[in-house]
Structures are given as structure tokens and as C-alpha cells.
Amino acid sequence: MQLPDDLRDAVESELKIQSARQLAKLTAELSQRYREDPEDGRTFIRSIADVEAYAAYRMPATFGAVAAVLSRVKDVLPDWEPQTLLDVGAGPGTVMWAAVSLFPSLSSINLLEREPVMISLGRRLAQHADAPAIQNADWIQVDVVEREALEPHDLVTAAYVFGELDSSNRQAFIEKLWQATGGILIIVEPGTVQGFARIREARKQLIALGATIAAPCPHELECPISGSDWCHFAQRIARTRLHRQVKGGELAYEDEKFSYVAAARFPVQKIPGRILRTPQVRKGHIIFEVCGPEGIETRIISRKQKDLFRRAKELKWGSSFPEE
Ligand SMILES: C[S@@+](CC[C@H](N)C(=O)[O-])C[C@H]1O[C@@H](n2cnc3c(N)ncnc32)[C@H](O)[C@@H]1O
């Protein structure tokens, strides 16, 4: 996956004031703060330079993860055409760019963000967008924990935000997000043990509040993944020129690991199962690890199942398992 041309140009032209060396130092410090993952409500972003480092280092990866999640939602809801988006903890507007590229029906966008420096960069990037919905998005500076209620929207999103909230506020926050959701609520977190634990908890709470799970789970039963295992997926993202400079010119791509839940207000066509690992291709058959209504199972599709085998060759980690 690549950043759309307008977003890539926006990032490259708005961030050119910094040298790759300076950006590399800032991104190293920022990554360290994210790795510490304190869950105590402190901001990781402390200056304009931090914001630029975030946009250079993290924005392509979080864009890739969110776009992957949105395309999984689209798989199960091909006819859904949301008009309004509320993105909470918007940062530089990453989710909005991904959402408009997958759901061009979006015409009205509200972005809630606490840090004025993030909003300022987000607004500058948005001016480079081809889509009027991105250019005209409303940026609102607010601490979402303190805000009592949120306006209803068709699509509500919170990506890579829960780790920055004080964990004691999280349940009330999820309830607030759900109250504002007219169609689908999407929560994305890093694909780590801690990130998945937050998703698992959110999923449980949303089901108790009456949500249908649109993705990744094929059911609303108890999540079968616990202990030292964690449910996560990966998206390969081509690195931008700036990103390669920051990374010292290593690989031309990176793999972003993420965990997520998409909760729906309406019924969703259930998939037979979700593929939890990269399929193992053997001579004459492919082995899949699949989460389904019966829990986690190993499923094998053999070359003899002609039509199914042809479709199975296209499947990846994170795809839905096909109907037989
Ligand atoms: C890791 S960034 C993610 C940004 C964006 N969603 C993305 O995926 O690229 C988390 C963002 O949430 C914002 N944030 C954290 N706590 C917040 C709060 N209580 N109210 C509003 N924004 C908050 C931070 O300022 C930061 O911009």
C-alpha cells in the first residue's frame, strides 16, 4: 500500500524544513515515548518538531493500518455509504485521509484533537487534498475526556488514541464514542499485547452495549484469544522518500502491526471466519489458522477443491475465510 499522491505531496512539502538527521533524532525519541506506553493520559507530543516527526515517521504506517481496517469493513458492508465522519484524537488527520479514500461518500468531517500543534499541521496538510471533504473538514480543539457528549455521526473512529488516555477513563470514553455512532465505530490500536488487550476490553463492552461486530470477528461470542497470544494483523506500507531518509535508507517498505474492532449499529452479514496468520502454502494444499464461531481452528484447503483452492491462493493474513 502507498500513501495517496496528494497526501504524500502534502507530507513532503509541509515537512521539508527539517533535515533528515534532525527528524531521525526526533522520531527515535518519539518512538521511545510510545514504546513506554504509560496509559496515564500524558501527551507524547511536546512540540511542533514532535508533530512533524510524527507525521514523517508514524503517519504513513497509521494510514496503512486504518485503510486496511476500513477495507475489511467495506468487504462486509459493500453498499454502506457513510456521509459523516467523527475522528477522535485525530492527530494530523490520518484517519480522515484514509476514510475518504475508501468511502468517497463522506461529505462532512469533524476532527477532535487536544494538541493545537497537531491541528495546525493537520490543517496545512488538508489544504493539499484533492477531496473537498478533507479541505473543508472542521478541526475542533478539545480534550475528549472532558467533553460530556459527542455529536452523532455515521462513522466514528479512534485510532492509536487509547494508549494516550488514562486507563481509568477508557470505559466512559468508549460509551461516549458508541453513543455518537450512527453506523460504525472503529477503534484501532498498535498490534501489541497491550494494544490488543485494550481492543479486547472495548469489544466486550461494545457487545454488552448492543453492538454487532462487523470486523475482524465473525461472531459476538467471547474472544477465544487470551494469555500470551494476541489478535493482530499487518499492513505493508511503501516508505516515502522522507521516511527512507529518516530510516537511513534501509528497506523500501515497513510492516505495521495493528489490532482493531469495528462495531456496527445494524446487522452485518457474518463471514465464516477470519484468517489469523499468514497462510502456509504446501504442495497440494494451503493451511489456515481461522477464528470462527467454534473458536480457533486449523482449516486446510486442498488442490482437489478446485474453485475454492483458486480463491484460497489469493487469501492473506486478515482476509475472511471463504464460504465452501
Ligand atoms: C498517536 S496519535 C494518533 C493520531 C491519529 N489518530 C493517527 O492514527 O495517526 C494520538 C492523538 O490523540 C490525541 N489525544 C490524546 N488524548 C486526547 C484527548 N484526551 N483529547 C483529544 N485528543 C487526544 C493526541 O494529541 C494525538 O494527536
The ligand as a Gaussian input file, in Angstrom:
#p B3LYP/6-31G(d) Opt

LIG

0 1
 C       -0.886000       8.564000      18.446000
 S       -1.763000       9.966000      17.935000
 C       -2.836000       9.252000      16.706000
 C       -3.275000      10.246000      15.704000
 C       -4.140000       9.708000      14.576000
 N       -5.389000       9.179000      15.074000
 C       -3.399000       8.651000      13.787000
 O       -3.838000       7.497000      13.799000
 O       -2.393000       8.955000      13.160000
 C       -2.914000      10.210000      19.268000
 C       -3.582000      11.565000      19.172000
 O       -4.619000      11.606000      20.170000
 C       -4.601000      12.894000      20.763000
 N       -5.209000      12.803000      22.104000
 C       -4.758000      12.082000      23.151000
 N       -5.565000      12.264000      24.217000
 C       -6.538000      13.122000      23.812000
 C       -7.653000      13.706000      24.471000
 N       -7.911000      13.436000      25.756000
 N       -8.452000      14.539000      23.763000
 C       -8.188000      14.808000      22.464000
 N       -7.134000      14.294000      21.791000
 C       -6.320000      13.462000      22.455000
 C       -3.114000      13.240000      20.823000
 O       -2.903000      14.625000      20.963000
 C       -2.621000      12.700000      19.489000
 O       -2.689000      13.658000      18.471000

